[in-house]
Amino acid sequence: MSQQISLPAKLINGGVAGIVGVTCVFPIDLAKTRLQNQRPGQQVYKSMIDCLIKTVRSEGYFGMYRGAAVNLTLVTPEKAIKLAANDYFRCHLSRDGRGLTVFREMLSGCAAGMCQVIVTTPMEMLKIQLQDAGRLAAQQRKPCIIPPNRLATTNAVLSRSYNVVPNTSLRAVSATQIARELLHTQGIQGLYKGLGATLLRDVPFSIVYFPLFANLNKLGKPSPDEAAPFYWSFISGCVAGSTAAVAVNPCDVVKTRLQSLSKGANEESYSGIIDCFGKIMKREGPSAFLKGAGCRAIVMAPLFGIVQVMYFIGVGEFIMSQSSLKLISG
């Protein structure tokens, strides 16, 4: 059965799902970024829970949402492009309306992942600076971790994002200021630092996620011509999202390190992906590539579960007046 793909409706579905999902799980994503950027002997946080507790104590409740504004602003085009592109390529790769082979599903996911990095890279670049600034400030307030005479040189804008002198209150800088400074000093490529690592993470993620979700979702269909119940789509999205997230976590660690402009004392810089992989392996061991894996799984599970529920309900189609909301599977 062939069907017409409505790109506007798919874009709306992806955007709404992204906003709802990010709002729910952003604090965990912040903990993931801070845990991934920690080096041996300089740990400020012991675990995800410890990170969230210390963040609330030192930065307040809204400290857990530092960087959320840029994420919420850009997650709509990012998720919309990713999901709509996958639907578009699936539609064009299918033959006579029949189901796709696993290879074609992977090919479709690969193409979708390549499309989304246009938005993902600058979004992640700005988000990481804001998320990690609190960790650097916490490090520098602890003399046992970073002596004052050994503070590392930081990016000009980020050095203003937090006043790192002990016992001084934090002063936040906006994503707009960071973006403006990067564009002024480095041009557009400043916002696209870590593009290769983002591709290395997002393309494999999509290659794993989309075929896995499609095949898990098939198991919940009452018959080949009927849709799976919404709760089954949610579970399938959660399982596929968390599995893909853990599978590509080493690439996410590398991407986070490469995109962090401001470094603490004794935190090395990297010249590229291979250099970053090598230094992490040599100085921190293989286990460093799993930093934040649990957080990422917890973030991606509900995020992509919500995405699939939005698709099932048909919010985009409803807004475009193409159909009514499907709250219950028939």
C-alpha positions in Angstrom: 0.0 0.0 0.0 1.6 3.2 -1.1 1.0 6.4 0.7 1.7 10.0 0.2 4.2 11.5 2.6 3.2 14.9 4.0 6.5 16.6 4.8 4.9 19.6 6.7 2.9 17.2 8.9 6.1 15.1 9.6 8.1 18.2 10.4 5.4 19.3 12.9 5.4 15.8 14.5 9.2 15.8 14.8 9.2 19.4 16.2 6.5 18.8 18.8 8.1 15.5 19.9 11.5 17.1 20.2 10.2 20.0 22.4 8.2 17.7 24.7 11.0 15.1 25.0 13.8 17.7 25.6 11.8 19.4 28.3 11.3 16.1 30.1 14.9 14.8 30.0 17.2 17.9 29.7 18.6 17.7 33.3 19.8 14.2 32.6 21.4 15.4 29.4 23.2 18.1 31.4 24.5 15.5 33.8 25.7 13.4 30.8 27.8 16.3 29.4 29.4 17.1 32.8 30.2 13.4 33.5 31.8 12.9 30.0 34.0 15.9 30.4 35.5 14.9 33.8 39.1 13.7 33.8 40.6 11.2 36.3 41.6 12.8 39.5 39.4 15.9 38.8 36.0 14.4 39.4 33.5 16.8 40.8 30.5 14.4 40.4 30.4 10.7 41.3 27.2 9.8 39.4 24.2 11.2 37.6 22.3 11.7 40.8 25.2 13.3 42.6 25.7 15.7 39.6 22.0 16.7 39.7 22.0 17.3 43.5 25.2 19.4 43.4 23.9 21.3 40.4 20.7 22.3 42.2 22.7 23.2 45.4 25.2 25.4 43.6 23.2 26.8 40.7 19.6 26.4 41.7 16.8 24.4 40.2 17.0 26.2 36.8 20.7 25.4 36.8 19.7 21.9 35.6 18.2 23.6 32.5 21.3 25.6 31.6 21.5 25.5 27.8 17.9 24.3 27.4 16.8 27.5 25.6 19.2 26.9 22.6 18.2 23.2 22.6 14.5 23.9 22.6 15.0 26.5 19.9 16.9 24.2 17.6 15.5 20.8 18.5 12.4 21.5 16.5 14.2 21.7 13.1 16.8 19.1 14.2 14.2 16.4 15.1 11.9 17.5 12.3 14.7 17.1 9.7 15.8 13.8 11.1 12.4 12.1 11.2 11.0 13.7 8.1 14.1 12.8 6.1 13.9 9.2 7.3 10.2 9.0 6.2 11.1 10.6 2.9 14.0 8.2 2.1 12.0 5.2 3.3 9.2 6.2 0.9 11.5 6.5 -2.0 13.5 3.3 -1.2 10.4 1.2 -0.9 9.3 -0.9 -3.9 5.6 -1.0 -4.8 4.7 -0.1 -1.2 6.2 -3.3 0.2 8.3 -3.2 3.4 11.9 -2.3 3.2 14.8 -4.7 3.7 17.0 -4.2 6.7 19.7 -2.8 4.4 17.4 -0.3 2.9 16.2 0.7 6.3 19.8 1.3 7.4 20.5 3.3 4.2 17.4 5.5 4.9 18.6 6.0 8.5 22.1 6.9 7.3 20.7 9.5 5.0 18.5 11.0 7.7 21.5 11.2 10.1 23.6 13.0 7.5 20.8 15.6 7.0 20.3 16.4 10.6 23.9 17.4 11.4 23.3 20.7 9.6 21.3 21.8 12.7 22.7 19.3 15.3 26.3 20.5 15.2 25.8 24.2 16.1 23.0 23.2 18.6 25.3 20.8 20.4 28.2 23.3 20.2 26.4 26.0 22.0 24.6 23.7 24.4 27.8 22.0 25.6 29.4 25.3 26.5 26.5 26.3 28.7 26.0 22.9 30.2 29.7 22.4 31.1 30.4 25.9 32.5 29.0 24.9 35.9 31.3 21.9 36.1 34.3 24.1 35.4 33.2 26.7 38.0 32.7 23.9 40.6 36.2 22.6 39.8 37.8 25.9 40.2 36.1 26.6 43.5 37.8 23.5 45.0 41.5 24.2 45.7 42.1 20.4 46.1 41.2 19.8 42.5 42.6 22.9 40.7 45.1 25.1 42.4 44.6 28.8 41.5 48.1 29.1 40.0 47.3 26.3 37.5 44.1 27.4 36.0 44.0 26.7 32.3 43.4 29.4 29.7 39.8 29.4 28.6 37.9 30.7 25.6 37.3 34.5 25.9 33.5 34.3 25.9 33.4 31.4 28.2 35.7 33.0 30.7 33.0 35.6 31.1 30.2 33.0 31.3 31.2 32.2 34.9 33.2 34.2 37.3 35.6 31.5 38.5 37.0 33.2 41.5 36.1 31.2 44.7 33.2 32.5 46.7 31.9 34.6 43.9 28.4 34.2 42.4 28.0 32.8 38.9 27.3 35.1 36.0 25.7 33.3 33.1 26.3 34.2 29.5 23.7 33.5 26.7 24.0 31.2 23.8 23.6 34.3 21.6 26.7 35.8 23.0 28.7 32.7 22.5 27.5 32.3 18.9 28.3 35.9 18.2 31.8 35.6 19.6 32.4 32.4 17.6 31.2 33.9 14.4 33.3 37.0 15.0 36.5 35.2 15.8 36.3 32.0 13.8 33.5 32.5 11.2 30.8 29.9 10.5 33.3 27.1 11.0 33.4 28.0 14.7 29.8 26.9 15.1 30.6 23.7 13.2 33.5 22.6 15.2 33.2 18.8 15.8 31.1 18.3 12.6 33.0 15.1 11.8 32.5 13.7 15.3 28.8 14.6 15.1 28.5 12.7 11.9 30.4 9.8 13.4 27.8 9.7 16.2 24.5 10.6 14.5 24.8 8.5 11.3 25.5 5.2 13.1 22.8 6.2 15.7 20.2 6.5 12.9 21.5 3.3 11.2 20.8 1.4 14.4 17.7 3.2 15.6 15.4 3.3 12.6 15.6 -0.3 11.5 15.5 -1.6 15.1 12.4 0.5 15.9 10.7 -0.6 12.7 11.3 -4.3 13.4 10.3 -4.0 17.1 7.2 -2.1 16.1 6.2 -4.9 13.7 6.0 -7.3 16.6 3.2 -5.3 18.1 1.0 -5.2 15.0 -2.2 -7.2 15.3 -2.0 -7.8 11.6 0.3 -6.7 8.7 -2.3 -4.0 7.6 -2.9 -2.6 11.1 -0.8 -0.2 13.2 0.8 -1.2 16.4 -0.9 0.2 19.6 0.5 3.5 20.8 2.0 2.0 23.9 3.8 -0.6 21.8 5.2 2.2 19.6 6.3 4.0 22.8 8.1 0.9 24.2 9.7 0.2 20.8 11.0 3.8 20.6 12.4 3.6 24.1 14.2 0.3 23.5 15.6 1.3 20.1 16.6 4.8 21.3 18.4 3.6 24.4 20.1 0.7 22.5 21.4 3.1 19.7 22.5 5.7 22.3 24.7 3.2 24.2 26.1 1.8 20.9 27.4 5.2 19.8 28.4 6.5 23.2 32.1 6.4 22.5 31.5 8.8 19.6 29.5 11.0 21.8 32.3 11.2 24.4 34.7 12.2 21.6 32.2 14.8 20.2 31.7 16.3 23.7 35.4 16.6 24.3 36.1 18.2 20.9 33.3 20.7 21.2 34.2 21.9 24.7 36.0 25.2 24.2 36.8 25.9 27.8 39.2 23.5 29.7 40.0 23.0 33.3 43.6 22.7 34.6 45.4 19.6 33.2 42.5 19.0 30.7 44.2 18.4 27.4 43.1 19.8 24.0 42.6 17.7 20.9 43.6 18.3 17.3 40.9 16.0 15.8 38.9 12.8 16.2 41.8 10.4 16.0 43.9 12.4 18.4 41.0 12.6 20.8 40.4 8.8 20.6 44.1 8.1 21.2 44.5 10.4 24.1 41.4 9.2 25.9 42.4 5.6 25.4 46.0 6.2 26.6 45.2 8.4 29.6 41.8 7.2 30.8 41.4 3.7 29.4 38.5 2.1 27.5 36.0 2.7 30.3 36.2 6.4 29.6 34.3 5.9 26.3 31.3 4.7 28.4 31.1 7.8 30.5 27.6 9.1 30.5 26.3 6.0 28.7 23.6 5.4 31.4 22.5 9.0 31.2 22.3 8.9 27.4 20.2 5.7 27.5 17.9 7.4 30.1 17.7 10.5 27.9 17.1 8.8 24.6 14.6 6.2 25.7 11.7 8.5 26.6 12.8 11.1 24.0 12.3 8.6 21.1 9.4 6.9 22.8 7.6 10.3 22.9 8.6 10.9 19.3 6.9 7.7 18.2 3.7 8.5 20.2 3.5 11.9 18.5 3.8 10.1 15.2 1.1 7.6 16.2 -1.3 10.3 17.4 -0.7 12.3 14.3 -0.4 15.8 15.8 1.1 17.1 12.5 -1.7 15.6 10.4 -4.3 17.0 12.8 -2.8 20.5 12.7 -2.7 20.3 8.9 -6.4 19.2 9.0 -5.5 16.0 7.2 -7.0 13.7 9.9 -8.3 13.5 13.4 -6.1 12.6 16.4 -5.6 8.9 16.9 -5.6 8.4 20.6 -6.6 4.8 20.6 -5.5 2.1 18.2 -8.4 0.3 16.6 
